[in-house]
């Protein structure tokens, strides 16, 4: 019973800490410069653009389901382990 209370208290504390992050636009620290403009770019990228993952980093999912079962073909790379001499 006491262990359950401790676990519930730790869970509540974890949820409280997880919810206390601020949501404000990012700004550079005073005295710091923004990153240089990339070669070939007309303007410097914004913080939102830098934080948005590219398509290559987060590809779309392909959720094509099998409609019919198919017999597995032989796999030429599915070889038994080699016997090693002692």
LINJO-V390354 format. One record per residue. N is the residue number from 1. RES is the residue in three letters. PHI is phi as a letter, one per 40 degrees, with the letter a starting at -180 (* if undefined). OMEGA is omega in whole degrees, -180 to 180 (999 if undefined). D_FIRST is the distance of its C-alpha to the first C-alpha in Angstrom with 2 decimals. Layout:
N;RES;PHI;OMEGA;D_FIRST
N;RES;PHI;OMEGA;D_FIRST
//
This chain:
1;UNK;*;-180;0.00
2;UNK;c;179;3.80
3;UNK;c;179;5.42
4;UNK;c;178;5.15
5;UNK;c;179;6.53
6;UNK;c;179;8.86
7;UNK;c;178;10.03
8;UNK;c;178;10.69
9;UNK;c;178;12.51
10;UNK;c;178;14.45
11;UNK;c;178;15.42
12;UNK;c;178;16.66
13;UNK;c;179;18.54
14;UNK;c;178;20.11
15;UNK;c;179;21.30
16;UNK;c;180;22.72
17;UNK;c;-179;24.61
18;UNK;c;-177;25.89
19;UNK;c;-174;27.43
20;UNK;b;178;29.39
21;UNK;c;-180;32.33
22;UNK;c;177;35.75
23;UNK;b;179;38.23
24;UNK;b;177;41.66
25;UNK;c;-180;44.78
26;UNK;c;178;45.22
27;UNK;b;178;47.96
28;UNK;c;177;49.43
29;UNK;c;-180;48.75
30;UNK;d;180;51.71
31;UNK;g;179;54.30
32;UNK;c;177;53.14
33;UNK;c;174;55.30
34;UNK;c;178;54.25
35;UNK;c;-179;54.63
36;UNK;c;177;58.18
37;UNK;c;180;59.46
38;UNK;c;180;59.37
39;UNK;c;178;62.77
40;UNK;g;179;64.22
41;UNK;c;-180;61.89
42;UNK;c;-179;63.51
43;UNK;b;177;60.68
44;UNK;c;180;57.60
45;UNK;c;179;54.42
46;UNK;c;180;52.00
47;UNK;c;179;48.35
48;UNK;c;179;47.38
49;UNK;c;180;49.74
50;UNK;c;-178;48.44
51;UNK;c;179;44.80
52;UNK;c;-179;45.63
53;UNK;c;180;45.29
54;UNK;c;178;48.48
55;UNK;c;180;48.98
56;UNK;c;179;49.15
57;UNK;c;179;45.72
58;UNK;b;-178;44.15
59;UNK;c;177;46.30
60;UNK;c;180;46.21
61;UNK;c;174;44.42
62;UNK;b;-176;46.51
63;UNK;b;178;44.75
64;UNK;c;-179;47.59
65;UNK;c;175;46.32
66;UNK;c;178;48.15
67;UNK;c;178;50.08
68;UNK;b;177;51.50
69;UNK;c;-179;50.35
70;UNK;b;177;52.73
71;UNK;c;-180;53.50
72;UNK;c;177;52.53
73;UNK;c;179;55.52
74;UNK;c;179;56.07
75;UNK;b;-177;54.55
76;UNK;c;-179;57.08
77;UNK;c;179;54.49
78;UNK;c;-175;52.20
79;UNK;b;176;53.68
80;UNK;c;179;52.45
81;UNK;c;-180;51.53
82;UNK;c;177;54.55
83;UNK;c;-180;55.01
84;UNK;b;177;55.12
85;UNK;c;-179;57.38
86;UNK;c;999;55.90
//
